[in-house]
Amino acid sequence: MASVSKVAPIEKPVRQKDLSDQAPRTPGKKAELIFERSSPDRRGVDPAKSSIDGPSAVEILGAELCRDDLAGFPELSEPDVMRHFLRLSQLNFAQALQFYPLGSCTMKYNPVLNDEMAALSGFAELHPRVRDHLAQGAHELMARLEAALCEISAMDAVSLHPAAGAQGELTGLLMVRAYHRKCGRAPRKVIIPDTAHGTNPASSALAGFDVVVARSNARGFIEASEVRRLANDDIAAMMVTNPNTLGIFEPEIREIATVLHERGALLYLDGANFNALLGVAKPGDMGADVVQFNLHKTFSTPHGGGGPGAGPVGVKRALEPFLPTPRLALQNDQWTLDYDRPASIGRLRSFYGNFGMLVRAYSYILALGGDGLEKAGRLAILNANYVRKRLSAHYPSASPEPSMHECVLTHGLEQRAGVSTLDIAKRLLDFGIHPPTIYFPLVVRGALMIEPTETESRETLEEFVAAMETIYREAIDEPGLLKSAPHTLLLGRVDEVEAARHPILRWQNVSK
Amino acid sequence: MRFLPHSKDDIAAMLQTVGVDSLDALIAHIPAELRERAAIKLAPGLSESEVSSEMSALAEKNRGIDGRTSFLGAGYYRHYIPAAVRAITSRAEFATAYTPYQAEASQGTLQAIFEFQTLVSQLTGMEIANASMYDGASAAAEAVLMARRLKPDRHRVVVSRALWPDYRAAIHTYLSAFETIEILEAPFDRQNGMVDLAELERLADASLLCVVSGYPNMFGVIEPLARVSAITHAAGGITISSTAEPLALGLLKPPSELGVDIAVGEAQSFGLPLQYGGPGLGFMATQAARMRQIPGRLVGETHDSRGQRCFCLTLATREQHIRRERATSNICTNHSLCALAATVYLSLMGRQGLRELAARNVELAHHAADQLGRAGVYTSFSGPFFNEFVISVSDVAAALDSAESEGVLAGVPLGRDYPELADGLLVSVTEMNDAKQISRLCAALRGGDGERE
């Protein structure tokens, strides 16, 4: 326990001096937009020199096809632009800067080598329409990544096509639909647990299915008997996130798969929480027919402030014909792209996937290897259970079941001190910690969903625990401090209601 | 393992706190049949230098890069990326943040998206734009879904055949579950490469939901969007323009002035590497009256408790995490970091630079078409074009082989997607190509084609 003692409990949050290189703004002073920093006739690139003589573009095309001017477009020098965006960067919390235990988002360390690998000219400058023989390295990488994801998940085939987890869900559900059509059926419904992410019902609706809600039990999981009660010939599939959004493993998952399969329905396993499954349990062994991977979560591609990610799908053999077009195929030792796939659902995007993200994910898998991935999964589970245990005095777990990669905690502060989960989250910002996911899953009142990930040290977890304990005491002694938080950032509490009431979605040049 | 901070002592102490005696004991509740099969049989982990060597070896197997002169386009374009773009997007403060749910801790991302929304609005001439989509193809599909929400009683979607095949395919797939929707293709005029207006008029009946047209289209041709819109509107439908080369909007009339209702596209040209086709950057813009039917994230202006202007995600009641199966889309994230790249790129290009660059592309492309004509290789369509155009060659595969042996990637063959254009080669010319490269292209194609004649 020696290492813990060196972490001093945080008594008062320290002002974050390094958040910006500018003095804190005085109340009422506006942060400048790029358009407001603009000044006529400045430029951030030099005029493009011409290597040819001839008529101008407007003469070639005719004035009637051309616009007048890019009114309102910014005019800045390169140093102006650099300073503007560097300053903006300093207004962000980020995984590389601080603890970011945003539940269900798996904010693990993103190895910087992976960005460097994606920027190799052989990958970054490869045009998607080069002929196959010029893209053998890209195809080999994709084939190896597909094979690795098959091994990790015990699925038979993987497509790297979808751009994001939600697009992976839609891909999977459209394949479910195509599969049933092929079998001469047209079931209309999908079962979705009450703990599911919102993308599950939204994707189901897009894929033409009605949603049937399965209720989780008091311990937070779905019982096979509930699925048996709901299953009938009109059920196309059930979407199960495992571990679920309470961070607990669905213990009856194999029975659920059996119940579904007996009725001709399929099991869609939402891989949003795959980090907990690495070397622990494979979706294919659970009975899953379709699974989507979120490479930006489990496989550490940077979240980018909200994308880009990547959402490959894995399927069992019976669904392979329906995978998106094209598919990689090996012919005479050369990788080619096979477009001749009559049963395929087609495509949901251009080209072959978010290749830059695939490069990063494969680089990550190489770095960890089979042994490293297994260890990462277990340490993610250790970290979540450690935080849960250390906070148990004031923040009890929403479920008595053991936690996997994340824990969902509650608090009695709403009744005891009139302090909301949002207030706790905002106060955490004063400690330099990004808040957990809040108010989700919906089945837990005032939930705090905490996913530490495996790349955080015990000291970091202890700092978080200390902050949460301090906040608990503050909530009792001085609740106003939480209700008006944050106090130490450049901004006070943001008025989100006003933004929705009077939407302003762009800058307007009011002066001219 | 270098990414994992846990020492043996840490693990022992933490296990003790949790109350179990081993890491495996943490997962003892997982059914044994699953646990026993869960080992990951992949090679052991590698050091950073080993990973770097292995990845570099793969990168070097891609041969379309070094020393080659490329005229490939068809939806993804080679443009110079100023160093400042990558300097900003590689900042971990941007790259390793997530969706800006906590506005107080995410103003950098939020303000950049607000600026992106403004830039897209200005380029398209529209009143509002969203925070970005995955790519141009999925944005086109989302636009059709949006049109369906606006006109639920109509069912006919007309897609121009001169729209990129990937975009048409994505529209088909996204709409495949809506059984009442009918997707028809408007042919293109074989003379000018534009959508066949007479045929469009015939298809635009009282059931018309929307028309989707490229601007410029797959052949680089600038569609007569005003006339497309007039036909669409006369039938009561919605006009959707789709742009894969957004640089064109730096010079061409904005979609808003041509009657377009929803303008979508792909903004890879604005500072994103080719990266074998992804990640790209979808965009969507429309008029403010349709604000509540737009899919994806929106950032709005507001103020904080101290009265300072700031930004936050807004109108979330359209979205999946609130509305679930009644959401406008299942889209969750956008392509935020790509939108940041485009925002930095456009800020550098600025009011003058973007227009100049667009003009330079037009001039170079027309110079190339002229030079090819002098070499006896002719363009297939008479319509006005931006920075790419279709030429006819008698044996496309042989011409490509021959050019490749000269170190020239001459263009994208159209035969697979357009059997009727089996002799068609789409040639894209940007500021990355100079007069010398264009001469090499002409020499290579004349040689390749000449040998076969």
Chai-1 contact restraints between the chains, C-beta under 6 A:
chainA,res_idxA,chainB,res_idxB,connection_type,confidence,min_distance_angstrom,max_distance_angstrom,comment,restraint_id
A,M1,B,A13,contact,1.0,0.0,6.0,A-B,restraint_1
A,P27,B,R306,contact,1.0,0.0,6.0,A-B,restraint_2
A,P27,B,G307,contact,1.0,0.0,6.0,A-B,restraint_3
A,G28,B,G307,contact,1.0,0.0,6.0,A-B,restraint_4
A,K30,B,R309,contact,1.0,0.0,6.0,A-B,restraint_5
A,I34,B,E115,contact,1.0,0.0,6.0,A-B,restraint_6
A,I34,B,S347,contact,1.0,0.0,6.0,A-B,restraint_7
A,R43,B,G350,contact,1.0,0.0,6.0,A-B,restraint_8
A,R43,B,Q352,contact,1.0,0.0,6.0,A-B,restraint_9
A,R43,B,G353,contact,1.0,0.0,6.0,A-B,restraint_10
A,G44,B,L348,contact,1.0,0.0,6.0,A-B,restraint_11
A,G44,B,G350,contact,1.0,0.0,6.0,A-B,restraint_12
A,V45,B,L348,contact,1.0,0.0,6.0,A-B,restraint_13
A,V45,B,M349,contact,1.0,0.0,6.0,A-B,restraint_14
A,V45,B,G353,contact,1.0,0.0,6.0,A-B,restraint_15
A,P47,B,E356,contact,1.0,0.0,6.0,A-B,restraint_16
A,A48,B,E356,contact,1.0,0.0,6.0,A-B,restraint_17
A,A48,B,L357,contact,1.0,0.0,6.0,A-B,restraint_18
A,A48,B,R360,contact,1.0,0.0,6.0,A-B,restraint_19
A,A48,B,E431,contact,1.0,0.0,6.0,A-B,restraint_20
A,S51,B,D434,contact,1.0,0.0,6.0,A-B,restraint_21
A,S51,B,A435,contact,1.0,0.0,6.0,A-B,restraint_22
A,I52,B,H367,contact,1.0,0.0,6.0,A-B,restraint_23
A,I52,B,A435,contact,1.0,0.0,6.0,A-B,restraint_24
A,G54,B,H367,contact,1.0,0.0,6.0,A-B,restraint_25
A,A57,B,A359,contact,1.0,0.0,6.0,A-B,restraint_26
A,A57,B,V362,contact,1.0,0.0,6.0,A-B,restraint_27
A,A57,B,E363,contact,1.0,0.0,6.0,A-B,restraint_28
A,I60,B,V362,contact,1.0,0.0,6.0,A-B,restraint_29
A,I60,B,H366,contact,1.0,0.0,6.0,A-B,restraint_30
A,L61,B,P384,contact,1.0,0.0,6.0,A-B,restraint_31
A,L65,B,L252,contact,1.0,0.0,6.0,A-B,restraint_32
A,C66,B,L251,contact,1.0,0.0,6.0,A-B,restraint_33
A,R67,B,K253,contact,1.0,0.0,6.0,A-B,restraint_34
A,R67,B,P254,contact,1.0,0.0,6.0,A-B,restraint_35
A,L70,B,R351,contact,1.0,0.0,6.0,A-B,restraint_36
A,G72,B,Q122,contact,1.0,0.0,6.0,A-B,restraint_37
A,F73,B,Q122,contact,1.0,0.0,6.0,A-B,restraint_38
A,F73,B,R351,contact,1.0,0.0,6.0,A-B,restraint_39
A,P74,B,S347,contact,1.0,0.0,6.0,A-B,restraint_40
A,P74,B,G350,contact,1.0,0.0,6.0,A-B,restraint_41
A,E75,B,G350,contact,1.0,0.0,6.0,A-B,restraint_42
A,E75,B,R351,contact,1.0,0.0,6.0,A-B,restraint_43
A,E78,B,A84,contact,1.0,0.0,6.0,A-B,restraint_44
A,V81,B,S347,contact,1.0,0.0,6.0,A-B,restraint_45
A,V81,B,L348,contact,1.0,0.0,6.0,A-B,restraint_46
A,M82,B,A84,contact,1.0,0.0,6.0,A-B,restraint_47
A,F85,B,I88,contact,1.0,0.0,6.0,A-B,restraint_48
A,F85,B,V344,contact,1.0,0.0,6.0,A-B,restraint_49
A,L88,B,G108,contact,1.0,0.0,6.0,A-B,restraint_50
A,L88,B,Q111,contact,1.0,0.0,6.0,A-B,restraint_51
A,L88,B,A112,contact,1.0,0.0,6.0,A-B,restraint_52
A,S89,B,R91,contact,1.0,0.0,6.0,A-B,restraint_53
A,S89,B,E93,contact,1.0,0.0,6.0,A-B,restraint_54
A,S89,B,F94,contact,1.0,0.0,6.0,A-B,restraint_55
A,S89,B,G108,contact,1.0,0.0,6.0,A-B,restraint_56
A,L91,B,Q107,contact,1.0,0.0,6.0,A-B,restraint_57
A,L91,B,G108,contact,1.0,0.0,6.0,A-B,restraint_58
A,N92,B,E93,contact,1.0,0.0,6.0,A-B,restraint_59
A,N92,B,A97,contact,1.0,0.0,6.0,A-B,restraint_60
A,N92,B,S106,contact,1.0,0.0,6.0,A-B,restraint_61
A,N92,B,G108,contact,1.0,0.0,6.0,A-B,restraint_62
A,N92,B,T109,contact,1.0,0.0,6.0,A-B,restraint_63
A,F93,B,A105,contact,1.0,0.0,6.0,A-B,restraint_64
A,A94,B,A92,contact,1.0,0.0,6.0,A-B,restraint_65
A,A94,B,E93,contact,1.0,0.0,6.0,A-B,restraint_66
A,A94,B,T96,contact,1.0,0.0,6.0,A-B,restraint_67
A,A94,B,A97,contact,1.0,0.0,6.0,A-B,restraint_68
A,Q95,B,T96,contact,1.0,0.0,6.0,A-B,restraint_69
A,A96,B,A92,contact,1.0,0.0,6.0,A-B,restraint_70
A,A96,B,T96,contact,1.0,0.0,6.0,A-B,restraint_71
A,L102,B,Y98,contact,1.0,0.0,6.0,A-B,restraint_72
A,C105,B,Y98,contact,1.0,0.0,6.0,A-B,restraint_73
A,Y109,B,F3,contact,1.0,0.0,6.0,A-B,restraint_74
A,N110,B,T96,contact,1.0,0.0,6.0,A-B,restraint_75
A,L113,B,E48,contact,1.0,0.0,6.0,A-B,restraint_76
A,M117,B,M55,contact,1.0,0.0,6.0,A-B,restraint_77
A,L120,B,A59,contact,1.0,0.0,6.0,A-B,restraint_78
A,S121,B,I65,contact,1.0,0.0,6.0,A-B,restraint_79
A,G122,B,A59,contact,1.0,0.0,6.0,A-B,restraint_80
A,G122,B,E60,contact,1.0,0.0,6.0,A-B,restraint_81
A,G122,B,N62,contact,1.0,0.0,6.0,A-B,restraint_82
A,G122,B,I65,contact,1.0,0.0,6.0,A-B,restraint_83
A,F123,B,A59,contact,1.0,0.0,6.0,A-B,restraint_84
A,A124,B,P273,contact,1.0,0.0,6.0,A-B,restraint_85
A,A124,B,Q275,contact,1.0,0.0,6.0,A-B,restraint_86
A,E125,B,I65,contact,1.0,0.0,6.0,A-B,restraint_87
A,E125,B,L274,contact,1.0,0.0,6.0,A-B,restraint_88
A,L126,B,N62,contact,1.0,0.0,6.0,A-B,restraint_89
A,L126,B,G64,contact,1.0,0.0,6.0,A-B,restraint_90
A,L126,B,Y276,contact,1.0,0.0,6.0,A-B,restraint_91
A,H127,B,L72,contact,1.0,0.0,6.0,A-B,restraint_92
A,H127,B,L274,contact,1.0,0.0,6.0,A-B,restraint_93
A,P128,B,Y76,contact,1.0,0.0,6.0,A-B,restraint_94
A,P128,B,Y276,contact,1.0,0.0,6.0,A-B,restraint_95
A,P128,B,G277,contact,1.0,0.0,6.0,A-B,restraint_96
A,R129,B,L72,contact,1.0,0.0,6.0,A-B,restraint_97
A,R129,B,A74,contact,1.0,0.0,6.0,A-B,restraint_98
A,R129,B,V412,contact,1.0,0.0,6.0,A-B,restraint_99
A,V130,B,G64,contact,1.0,0.0,6.0,A-B,restraint_100
A,L134,B,R63,contact,1.0,0.0,6.0,A-B,restraint_101
A,L134,B,G64,contact,1.0,0.0,6.0,A-B,restraint_102
A,A135,B,N62,contact,1.0,0.0,6.0,A-B,restraint_103
A,Q136,B,K61,contact,1.0,0.0,6.0,A-B,restraint_104
A,G137,B,L58,contact,1.0,0.0,6.0,A-B,restraint_105
A,G137,B,A59,contact,1.0,0.0,6.0,A-B,restraint_106
A,G137,B,K61,contact,1.0,0.0,6.0,A-B,restraint_107
A,G137,B,N62,contact,1.0,0.0,6.0,A-B,restraint_108
A,A138,B,N62,contact,1.0,0.0,6.0,A-B,restraint_109
A,A138,B,Y276,contact,1.0,0.0,6.0,A-B,restraint_110
A,L141,B,L58,contact,1.0,0.0,6.0,A-B,restraint_111
A,A148,B,L42,contact,1.0,0.0,6.0,A-B,restraint_112
A,E151,B,K41,contact,1.0,0.0,6.0,A-B,restraint_113
A,E151,B,L42,contact,1.0,0.0,6.0,A-B,restraint_114
A,I152,B,I40,contact,1.0,0.0,6.0,A-B,restraint_115
A,A163,B,Y134,contact,1.0,0.0,6.0,A-B,restraint_116
A,A164,B,T333,contact,1.0,0.0,6.0,A-B,restraint_117
A,A166,B,N330,contact,1.0,0.0,6.0,A-B,restraint_118
A,A166,B,I331,contact,1.0,0.0,6.0,A-B,restraint_119
A,A166,B,C332,contact,1.0,0.0,6.0,A-B,restraint_120
A,G198,B,Q320,contact,1.0,0.0,6.0,A-B,restraint_121
A,G198,B,H321,contact,1.0,0.0,6.0,A-B,restraint_122
A,G198,B,R324,contact,1.0,0.0,6.0,A-B,restraint_123
A,T199,B,Q320,contact,1.0,0.0,6.0,A-B,restraint_124
A,T199,B,N330,contact,1.0,0.0,6.0,A-B,restraint_125
A,T199,B,C332,contact,1.0,0.0,6.0,A-B,restraint_126
A,P201,B,R324,contact,1.0,0.0,6.0,A-B,restraint_127
A,P201,B,E325,contact,1.0,0.0,6.0,A-B,restraint_128
A,A202,B,Q320,contact,1.0,0.0,6.0,A-B,restraint_129
A,A202,B,A327,contact,1.0,0.0,6.0,A-B,restraint_130
A,A202,B,N330,contact,1.0,0.0,6.0,A-B,restraint_131
A,S203,B,N330,contact,1.0,0.0,6.0,A-B,restraint_132
A,A205,B,E325,contact,1.0,0.0,6.0,A-B,restraint_133
A,L206,B,N330,contact,1.0,0.0,6.0,A-B,restraint_134
A,A207,B,A177,contact,1.0,0.0,6.0,A-B,restraint_135
A,G208,B,A177,contact,1.0,0.0,6.0,A-B,restraint_136
A,V211,B,E325,contact,1.0,0.0,6.0,A-B,restraint_137
A,F249,B,I30,contact,1.0,0.0,6.0,A-B,restraint_138
A,G279,B,A38,contact,1.0,0.0,6.0,A-B,restraint_139
A,G279,B,I40,contact,1.0,0.0,6.0,A-B,restraint_140
A,V280,B,I27,contact,1.0,0.0,6.0,A-B,restraint_141
A,V280,B,I30,contact,1.0,0.0,6.0,A-B,restraint_142
A,V280,B,A38,contact,1.0,0.0,6.0,A-B,restraint_143
A,A281,B,I30,contact,1.0,0.0,6.0,A-B,restraint_144
A,A281,B,L34,contact,1.0,0.0,6.0,A-B,restraint_145
A,A281,B,A38,contact,1.0,0.0,6.0,A-B,restraint_146
A,K282,B,A38,contact,1.0,0.0,6.0,A-B,restraint_147
A,D285,B,L34,contact,1.0,0.0,6.0,A-B,restraint_148
A,D285,B,R37,contact,1.0,0.0,6.0,A-B,restraint_149
A,P302,B,A95,contact,1.0,0.0,6.0,A-B,restraint_150
A,P302,B,T96,contact,1.0,0.0,6.0,A-B,restraint_151
A,H303,B,Y98,contact,1.0,0.0,6.0,A-B,restraint_152
A,G304,B,A95,contact,1.0,0.0,6.0,A-B,restraint_153
A,G304,B,S336,contact,1.0,0.0,6.0,A-B,restraint_154
A,G304,B,L337,contact,1.0,0.0,6.0,A-B,restraint_155
A,G305,B,F94,contact,1.0,0.0,6.0,A-B,restraint_156
A,G305,B,A97,contact,1.0,0.0,6.0,A-B,restraint_157
A,G305,B,T109,contact,1.0,0.0,6.0,A-B,restraint_158
A,G305,B,S336,contact,1.0,0.0,6.0,A-B,restraint_159
A,G305,B,L337,contact,1.0,0.0,6.0,A-B,restraint_160
A,G306,B,T99,contact,1.0,0.0,6.0,A-B,restraint_161
A,G306,B,T333,contact,1.0,0.0,6.0,A-B,restraint_162
A,G306,B,N334,contact,1.0,0.0,6.0,A-B,restraint_163
A,G306,B,S336,contact,1.0,0.0,6.0,A-B,restraint_164
A,G307,B,T333,contact,1.0,0.0,6.0,A-B,restraint_165
A,G307,B,N334,contact,1.0,0.0,6.0,A-B,restraint_166
A,G307,B,H335,contact,1.0,0.0,6.0,A-B,restraint_167
A,G307,B,S336,contact,1.0,0.0,6.0,A-B,restraint_168
A,P308,B,P279,contact,1.0,0.0,6.0,A-B,restraint_169
A,P308,B,H335,contact,1.0,0.0,6.0,A-B,restraint_170
A,P308,B,C338,contact,1.0,0.0,6.0,A-B,restraint_171
A,I345,B,T173,contact,1.0,0.0,6.0,A-B,restraint_172
A,G346,B,A169,contact,1.0,0.0,6.0,A-B,restraint_173
A,G346,B,H172,contact,1.0,0.0,6.0,A-B,restraint_174
A,G346,B,T173,contact,1.0,0.0,6.0,A-B,restraint_175
A,R347,B,A169,contact,1.0,0.0,6.0,A-B,restraint_176
A,R347,B,A170,contact,1.0,0.0,6.0,A-B,restraint_177
A,L348,B,A170,contact,1.0,0.0,6.0,A-B,restraint_178
A,L348,B,T173,contact,1.0,0.0,6.0,A-B,restraint_179
A,R349,B,Y134,contact,1.0,0.0,6.0,A-B,restraint_180
A,R349,B,D135,contact,1.0,0.0,6.0,A-B,restraint_181
A,R349,B,A137,contact,1.0,0.0,6.0,A-B,restraint_182
A,R349,B,S138,contact,1.0,0.0,6.0,A-B,restraint_183
A,S350,B,D135,contact,1.0,0.0,6.0,A-B,restraint_184
A,S350,B,A137,contact,1.0,0.0,6.0,A-B,restraint_185
A,S350,B,D166,contact,1.0,0.0,6.0,A-B,restraint_186
A,F351,B,G277,contact,1.0,0.0,6.0,A-B,restraint_187
A,F351,B,G278,contact,1.0,0.0,6.0,A-B,restraint_188
A,Y352,B,G277,contact,1.0,0.0,6.0,A-B,restraint_189
A,G353,B,G278,contact,1.0,0.0,6.0,A-B,restraint_190
A,N354,B,G278,contact,1.0,0.0,6.0,A-B,restraint_191
A,N354,B,P279,contact,1.0,0.0,6.0,A-B,restraint_192
A,F355,B,Q275,contact,1.0,0.0,6.0,A-B,restraint_193
A,F355,B,Y276,contact,1.0,0.0,6.0,A-B,restraint_194
A,F355,B,G277,contact,1.0,0.0,6.0,A-B,restraint_195
A,F355,B,G278,contact,1.0,0.0,6.0,A-B,restraint_196
A,G356,B,Q275,contact,1.0,0.0,6.0,A-B,restraint_197
A,G356,B,P279,contact,1.0,0.0,6.0,A-B,restraint_198
A,S363,B,V51,contact,1.0,0.0,6.0,A-B,restraint_199
A,S363,B,M55,contact,1.0,0.0,6.0,A-B,restraint_200
A,L366,B,L46,contact,1.0,0.0,6.0,A-B,restraint_201
A,L366,B,V51,contact,1.0,0.0,6.0,A-B,restraint_202
A,A367,B,G45,contact,1.0,0.0,6.0,A-B,restraint_203
A,A367,B,L46,contact,1.0,0.0,6.0,A-B,restraint_204
A,A367,B,V51,contact,1.0,0.0,6.0,A-B,restraint_205
A,L368,B,G45,contact,1.0,0.0,6.0,A-B,restraint_206
A,G369,B,L42,contact,1.0,0.0,6.0,A-B,restraint_207
A,G369,B,A43,contact,1.0,0.0,6.0,A-B,restraint_208
A,G369,B,P44,contact,1.0,0.0,6.0,A-B,restraint_209
A,G369,B,G45,contact,1.0,0.0,6.0,A-B,restraint_210
A,G370,B,I40,contact,1.0,0.0,6.0,A-B,restraint_211
A,G370,B,K41,contact,1.0,0.0,6.0,A-B,restraint_212
A,G370,B,L42,contact,1.0,0.0,6.0,A-B,restraint_213
A,D371,B,P44,contact,1.0,0.0,6.0,A-B,restraint_214
A,G372,B,M1,contact,1.0,0.0,6.0,A-B,restraint_215
A,G372,B,G45,contact,1.0,0.0,6.0,A-B,restraint_216
A,L373,B,I40,contact,1.0,0.0,6.0,A-B,restraint_217
A,E374,B,I40,contact,1.0,0.0,6.0,A-B,restraint_218
A,R378,B,L23,contact,1.0,0.0,6.0,A-B,restraint_219
A,L379,B,L4,contact,1.0,0.0,6.0,A-B,restraint_220
A,L379,B,H6,contact,1.0,0.0,6.0,A-B,restraint_221
A,I381,B,L26,contact,1.0,0.0,6.0,A-B,restraint_222
A,L382,B,M14,contact,1.0,0.0,6.0,A-B,restraint_223
A,N385,B,V18,contact,1.0,0.0,6.0,A-B,restraint_224
A,Y386,B,M14,contact,1.0,0.0,6.0,A-B,restraint_225
A,Y386,B,T17,contact,1.0,0.0,6.0,A-B,restraint_226
A,Y386,B,V18,contact,1.0,0.0,6.0,A-B,restraint_227
A,K389,B,T17,contact,1.0,0.0,6.0,A-B,restraint_228
A,K389,B,V18,contact,1.0,0.0,6.0,A-B,restraint_229
A,P402,B,H29,contact,1.0,0.0,6.0,A-B,restraint_230
A,L429,B,E104,contact,1.0,0.0,6.0,A-B,restraint_231
A,L429,B,A105,contact,1.0,0.0,6.0,A-B,restraint_232
A,P435,B,Q102,contact,1.0,0.0,6.0,A-B,restraint_233
A,E454,B,L4,contact,1.0,0.0,6.0,A-B,restraint_234
A,T455,B,F3,contact,1.0,0.0,6.0,A-B,restraint_235
A,S457,B,P5,contact,1.0,0.0,6.0,A-B,restraint_236
A,R458,B,D10,contact,1.0,0.0,6.0,A-B,restraint_237
A,P486,B,E104,contact,1.0,0.0,6.0,A-B,restraint_238
A,L489,B,E104,contact,1.0,0.0,6.0,A-B,restraint_239
A,L491,B,E104,contact,1.0,0.0,6.0,A-B,restraint_240
A,L491,B,D304,contact,1.0,0.0,6.0,A-B,restraint_241
A,L491,B,C310,contact,1.0,0.0,6.0,A-B,restraint_242
A,G492,B,D304,contact,1.0,0.0,6.0,A-B,restraint_243
A,G492,B,S305,contact,1.0,0.0,6.0,A-B,restraint_244
A,G492,B,R306,contact,1.0,0.0,6.0,A-B,restraint_245
A,R493,B,S305,contact,1.0,0.0,6.0,A-B,restraint_246
A,V494,B,A103,contact,1.0,0.0,6.0,A-B,restraint_247
A,V494,B,E104,contact,1.0,0.0,6.0,A-B,restraint_248
A,V494,B,D304,contact,1.0,0.0,6.0,A-B,restraint_249
A,V494,B,C310,contact,1.0,0.0,6.0,A-B,restraint_250
A,V494,B,C312,contact,1.0,0.0,6.0,A-B,restraint_251
A,D495,B,T302,contact,1.0,0.0,6.0,A-B,restraint_252
A,D495,B,H303,contact,1.0,0.0,6.0,A-B,restraint_253
A,E496,B,C312,contact,1.0,0.0,6.0,A-B,restraint_254
A,E498,B,T302,contact,1.0,0.0,6.0,A-B,restraint_255
A,A499,B,G300,contact,1.0,0.0,6.0,A-B,restraint_256
A,A499,B,T302,contact,1.0,0.0,6.0,A-B,restraint_257
A,A499,B,C312,contact,1.0,0.0,6.0,A-B,restraint_258
A,A499,B,T314,contact,1.0,0.0,6.0,A-B,restraint_259
A,A500,B,T314,contact,1.0,0.0,6.0,A-B,restraint_260
A,A500,B,L315,contact,1.0,0.0,6.0,A-B,restraint_261
A,P503,B,G300,contact,1.0,0.0,6.0,A-B,restraint_262
A,I504,B,G300,contact,1.0,0.0,6.0,A-B,restraint_263
A,I504,B,E301,contact,1.0,0.0,6.0,A-B,restraint_264
A,L505,B,Q117,contact,1.0,0.0,6.0,A-B,restraint_265
A,L505,B,I128,contact,1.0,0.0,6.0,A-B,restraint_266
A,L505,B,L298,contact,1.0,0.0,6.0,A-B,restraint_267
A,L505,B,G300,contact,1.0,0.0,6.0,A-B,restraint_268
A,R506,B,Q117,contact,1.0,0.0,6.0,A-B,restraint_269
A,R506,B,T118,contact,1.0,0.0,6.0,A-B,restraint_270
A,R506,B,S121,contact,1.0,0.0,6.0,A-B,restraint_271
A,W507,B,T118,contact,1.0,0.0,6.0,A-B,restraint_272
